[in-house]
């Protein structure tokens, strides 16, 4: 039996107001499960909105929180042990998590220890610290999956133009690195001028776009002026129509979030005239398409020597509510993590 501290909430609201620290005794690992000692937790904008109740809220309370972490297996239940990769899991292995396979409400990863399905475990690149590992897979499974939806990959991206809006977050900064590693020309956009210098090493061009209608004017005089092949966007709302205007004929728009709103209006005749495609992506897509999760995991492991998570700030376990609220301020470039 393992005793653990963990964070949970029983009503929606600002994290510092509603998150509570509890203790529980974990059951032994059952068939196909593992007990994992959590070492570092990666936080995402969706975690903040989850606590607010505006992002796939739990069906009932209490709810745990967070779904991206790195830890160490301390106990294995009866097999099967084999999941991602070619090796069987064993006690002592360092592991990460496939976020879409973590029960965020019932268990979450913002805790010291947890019991998880072995099928939810992923490998951690050897050259990554615990914090880097905890900042990796949500980004890879989201951005590489969105790029894959638009036909982009290690063998198909060379010479393409790609734009990532709201590019300062952990997901988009990984996408910029993948685009560069795959030979594409990448554009990053940000609302904050102070982030331009920090994003410049990752992109061929960085544009300050404070509102959607600034996007096309911001491209004048840049390599992207004649249109962009693929735009990958988490903003939604008015950014959808602006992105379609900025796309080159035959271009593709992929949304993986809708931070500014889930309703978008655009002229379908423009869509038709330019032969554009609009896609929606979530990291649950690999669960519906056999082989896609394995392909994305392979991309992540093979890319780990050329890309790395950008770490913005690390908080302690006792500071978890403050860490989640820091996501809302959008002051950082890269990923916020919690050391456990």
C-alpha positions in Angstrom: 0.0 0.0 0.0 1.3 3.5 -0.9 0.2 6.7 0.7 0.1 9.7 -1.6 -0.6 13.4 -1.5 -2.6 14.8 -4.5 -4.4 17.9 -5.7 -8.2 17.9 -6.4 -11.1 20.3 -6.7 -14.8 20.1 -5.8 -16.2 23.1 -7.7 -15.1 25.2 -10.6 -13.1 28.4 -10.1 -9.7 30.0 -10.1 -7.1 27.3 -9.1 -5.9 29.1 -5.9 -9.5 29.3 -4.7 -10.7 25.8 -5.4 -7.7 23.4 -5.6 -7.2 21.4 -2.4 -4.5 19.0 -1.3 -5.6 15.6 -0.1 -4.2 12.3 0.9 -5.2 8.8 0.0 -4.0 5.2 0.2 -3.6 3.6 -3.3 -4.7 0.1 -4.1 -2.1 -2.4 -5.4 -1.6 -2.5 -9.1 -4.2 -4.6 -10.8 -3.9 -6.6 -14.1 -2.3 -4.4 -16.8 -1.6 -1.6 -14.3 1.4 0.1 -12.8 2.1 2.2 -9.7 4.1 5.2 -10.8 6.0 7.6 -8.5 5.6 11.0 -10.2 8.7 13.1 -10.6 7.6 16.1 -12.7 4.3 17.3 -14.1 3.8 19.3 -17.4 1.0 21.8 -17.3 -1.1 22.9 -20.3 -3.5 25.8 -20.9 -6.3 23.2 -20.9 -5.5 22.4 -17.3 -6.4 26.0 -16.3 -9.6 25.9 -18.3 -10.4 22.5 -16.9 -10.4 23.8 -13.3 -12.5 26.8 -14.5 -15.0 24.3 -16.1 -14.6 25.6 -19.6 -12.6 22.7 -21.1 -14.2 19.2 -21.2 -15.3 19.6 -17.5 -15.6 16.4 -15.3 -19.0 14.8 -15.1 -18.9 14.8 -11.3 -16.9 16.0 -8.3 -14.4 15.7 -6.8 -12.0 15.8 -9.7 -8.2 15.4 -9.9 -6.2 17.4 -12.4 -3.4 17.3 -15.1 -2.5 14.5 -17.5 1.1 15.0 -18.5 4.0 13.8 -16.3 7.2 11.8 -16.0 7.7 9.2 -13.2 9.2 5.9 -12.2 7.4 2.5 -12.1 7.6 1.2 -8.6 5.1 -1.7 -8.9 3.6 -3.7 -11.8 0.4 -5.7 -11.7 0.0 -8.8 -13.8 0.8 -8.4 -17.5 0.7 -7.5 -20.2 3.8 -5.2 -19.8 4.4 -4.3 -23.4 2.9 -1.1 -24.7 4.7 1.6 -26.8 8.1 0.6 -28.3 9.7 -2.8 -28.3 10.6 -3.4 -24.7 8.4 -4.6 -21.8 7.9 -2.3 -18.9 9.7 -3.2 -15.7 10.0 -1.8 -12.2 12.5 1.1 -12.2 11.7 2.3 -15.7 11.3 6.0 -16.3 8.0 6.6 -18.0 5.8 9.4 -19.4 2.1 9.3 -20.2 -0.1 9.4 -23.3 -2.4 12.2 -22.1 -5.5 10.9 -23.8 -5.2 7.7 -21.9 -5.0 9.3 -18.4 -8.1 9.5 -16.3 -7.7 13.2 -15.5 -10.8 13.4 -13.3 -10.4 10.1 -11.4 -6.6 10.0 -11.0 -4.8 12.8 -12.8 -1.0 13.2 -12.5 -0.7 16.1 -10.1 0.1 13.8 -7.2 3.1 12.0 -5.7 2.0 8.4 -6.7 -0.7 7.0 -8.9 -2.1 3.8 -10.3 -2.3 3.9 -14.1 -3.0 1.5 -17.0 0.2 0.3 -18.5 -1.3 1.2 -21.9 -1.1 4.8 -20.9 2.7 4.7 -20.4 5.2 6.1 -23.0 9.0 6.0 -23.1 11.1 9.1 -22.2 14.0 10.1 -24.4 17.3 9.3 -22.5 18.7 12.8 -23.2 15.8 14.6 -21.5 15.5 15.6 -17.9 12.3 14.7 -16.0 11.0 18.2 -16.6 11.7 18.0 -20.3 10.1 14.6 -20.5 7.0 15.9 -18.7 6.8 18.7 -21.3 7.1 16.5 -24.4 4.4 14.1 -25.2 1.3 16.4 -25.1 3.1 18.7 -27.5 4.3 15.9 -29.8 1.0 14.1 -29.9 -0.9 17.3 -30.5 1.3 19.3 -32.9 2.9 16.4 -34.8 -0.6 14.9 -35.1 -2.0 18.2 -36.4 0.9 18.4 -38.9 0.3 14.8 -39.9 -3.4 15.6 -40.6 -2.2 18.3 -43.1 0.1 15.8 -44.7 3.3 17.0 -43.1 6.0 14.8 -41.7 9.7 14.1 -41.8 9.6 13.1 -45.4 7.0 15.5 -46.8 7.6 19.0 -45.2 10.7 20.2 -47.0 10.1 23.4 -48.8 6.6 23.9 -47.4 5.5 27.1 -45.6 3.9 26.5 -42.2 2.5 29.1 -39.7 1.8 28.5 -36.0 -0.3 31.1 -34.3 -0.1 31.8 -30.6 3.4 30.3 -31.0 4.8 30.9 -27.5 3.2 27.9 -25.8 4.8 24.5 -25.3 2.9 22.9 -28.2 3.6 25.5 -30.8 7.3 25.9 -29.9 7.7 22.2 -30.4 5.9 22.5 -33.8 8.3 25.3 -34.8 11.2 23.0 -34.0 9.7 20.1 -35.9 9.1 22.3 -39.0 12.7 23.4 -38.9 14.0 19.8 -38.5 11.9 18.6 -41.4 13.0 21.4 -43.7 9.9 23.6 -43.8 9.9 27.4 -43.6 8.1 28.3 -40.3 6.2 31.5 -39.3 5.4 32.2 -35.6 2.8 34.7 -34.5 2.5 36.2 -31.0 0.4 39.0 -29.5 3.3 40.2 -27.3 6.2 42.1 -28.8 8.4 41.1 -26.0 8.2 37.5 -27.1 9.5 38.1 -30.6 13.2 37.9 -29.7 12.6 34.7 -27.8 10.8 33.1 -30.7 13.1 34.3 -33.4 15.7 31.4 -33.1 12.9 28.9 -33.7 11.2 30.5 -36.8 12.1 32.0 -40.2 9.9 34.9 -39.3 8.0 36.1 -36.2 5.0 38.4 -36.6 3.2 40.3 -33.9 -0.5 39.7 -34.4 -2.6 41.3 -31.7 -5.9 40.7 -33.3 -7.0 38.4 -36.2 -7.2 41.2 -38.8 -3.5 41.9 -38.3 -2.5 38.5 -39.7 -2.4 39.2 -43.4 -0.9 42.8 -43.1 1.8 41.3 -40.9 2.9 39.0 -43.7 3.7 41.8 -46.2 7.4 41.9 -47.1 8.0 38.5 -45.7 8.6 35.1 -47.3 5.0 34.3 -46.4 3.4 37.2 -48.3 2.3 35.0 -51.2 0.5 32.6 -49.0 1.1 29.8 -46.5 0.7 26.1 -47.2 -0.4 25.1 -43.7 -1.6 27.1 -40.7 -2.0 25.4 -37.4 -4.0 27.3 -34.9 -5.2 27.1 -31.3 -7.0 30.5 -31.2 -10.2 29.8 -33.2 -12.9 32.5 -33.4 -12.0 35.3 -35.8 -8.5 33.8 -36.5 -10.1 31.1 -38.7 -11.3 33.6 -41.4 -8.0 35.5 -41.2 -6.0 32.3 -41.6 -8.0 31.2 -44.6 -7.3 34.6 -46.2 -3.5 34.1 -45.5 -3.4 30.6 -47.0 -2.0 29.9 -50.4 -4.3 28.1 -53.0 -4.6 24.5 -51.9 -3.6 25.4 -48.4 -4.8 23.7 -45.2 -6.0 25.1 -41.9 -5.8 22.8 -38.8 -7.4 23.9 -35.5 -6.3 22.1 -32.3 -8.0 24.5 -29.8 -10.5 27.3 -29.7 -9.1 29.6 -27.0 -10.9 32.7 -28.2 -14.1 31.0 -29.2 -15.5 27.9 -30.8 -17.7 29.7 -33.4 -16.1 30.9 -36.6 -17.6 32.7 -39.6 -15.9 32.7 -43.1 -16.9 32.9 -46.7 -17.4 29.5 -48.2 -16.9 30.9 -51.7 -13.4 31.9 -50.7 -12.8 28.4 -49.4 -14.0 27.0 -52.7 -12.2 29.4 -54.9 -8.8 28.8 -53.3 -9.4 25.0 -52.9 -8.7 25.2 -49.2 -9.2 22.5 -46.5 -10.2 23.0 -42.9 -9.5 20.4 -40.2 -10.1 19.9 -36.5 -7.6 18.0 -34.5 -7.4 16.7 -30.9 -5.0 14.2 -29.4 -7.8 11.7 -29.2 -7.6 11.2 -33.0 -4.8 8.5 -32.7 -7.3 6.4 -30.7 -9.6 6.3 -33.7 -6.9 5.6 -36.3 -5.0 2.4 -35.8 -1.3 2.9 -36.1 -1.3 6.7 -35.7 -0.3 6.7 -32.1 2.6 4.4 -32.7 3.7 6.6 -35.7 3.6 9.7 -33.6 5.5 8.1 -30.8 8.1 7.0 -33.2 8.4 10.5 -34.6 8.8 11.8 -31.1 11.5 9.3 -30.1 13.4 9.8 -33.5 13.2 13.6 -33.2 14.4 13.9 -29.6 18.0 14.5 -30.6 17.0 17.5 -32.8 14.2 19.1 -30.8 13.6 19.7 -27.1 10.9 21.2 -24.9 11.4 24.8 -24.0 11.0 25.1 -20.2 9.5 28.4 -19.1 9.3 28.0 -15.3 9.3 25.3 -12.6 7.1 25.3 -9.5 7.2 23.1 -6.4 4.4 20.6 -5.6 3.1 22.9 -2.9 2.8 25.7 -5.5 0.6 23.8 -7.9 -2.3 26.2 -7.8 0.0 29.1 -8.5 1.6 27.2 -11.3 -1.8 26.6 -13.0 -2.9 30.2 -12.6 0.4 31.3 -14.2 -0.8 29.7 -17.4 -3.6 32.2 -17.6 -1.2 35.2 -17.7 0.5 34.1 -20.9 3.7 35.7 -19.9 5.9 32.8 -20.7 7.5 31.2 -23.7 7.5 27.4 -23.4 6.2 25.0 -20.8 5.4 25.4 -17.1 6.3 22.3 -15.0 5.8 21.2 -11.4 8.5 19.3 -9.6 7.1 16.6 -7.3 
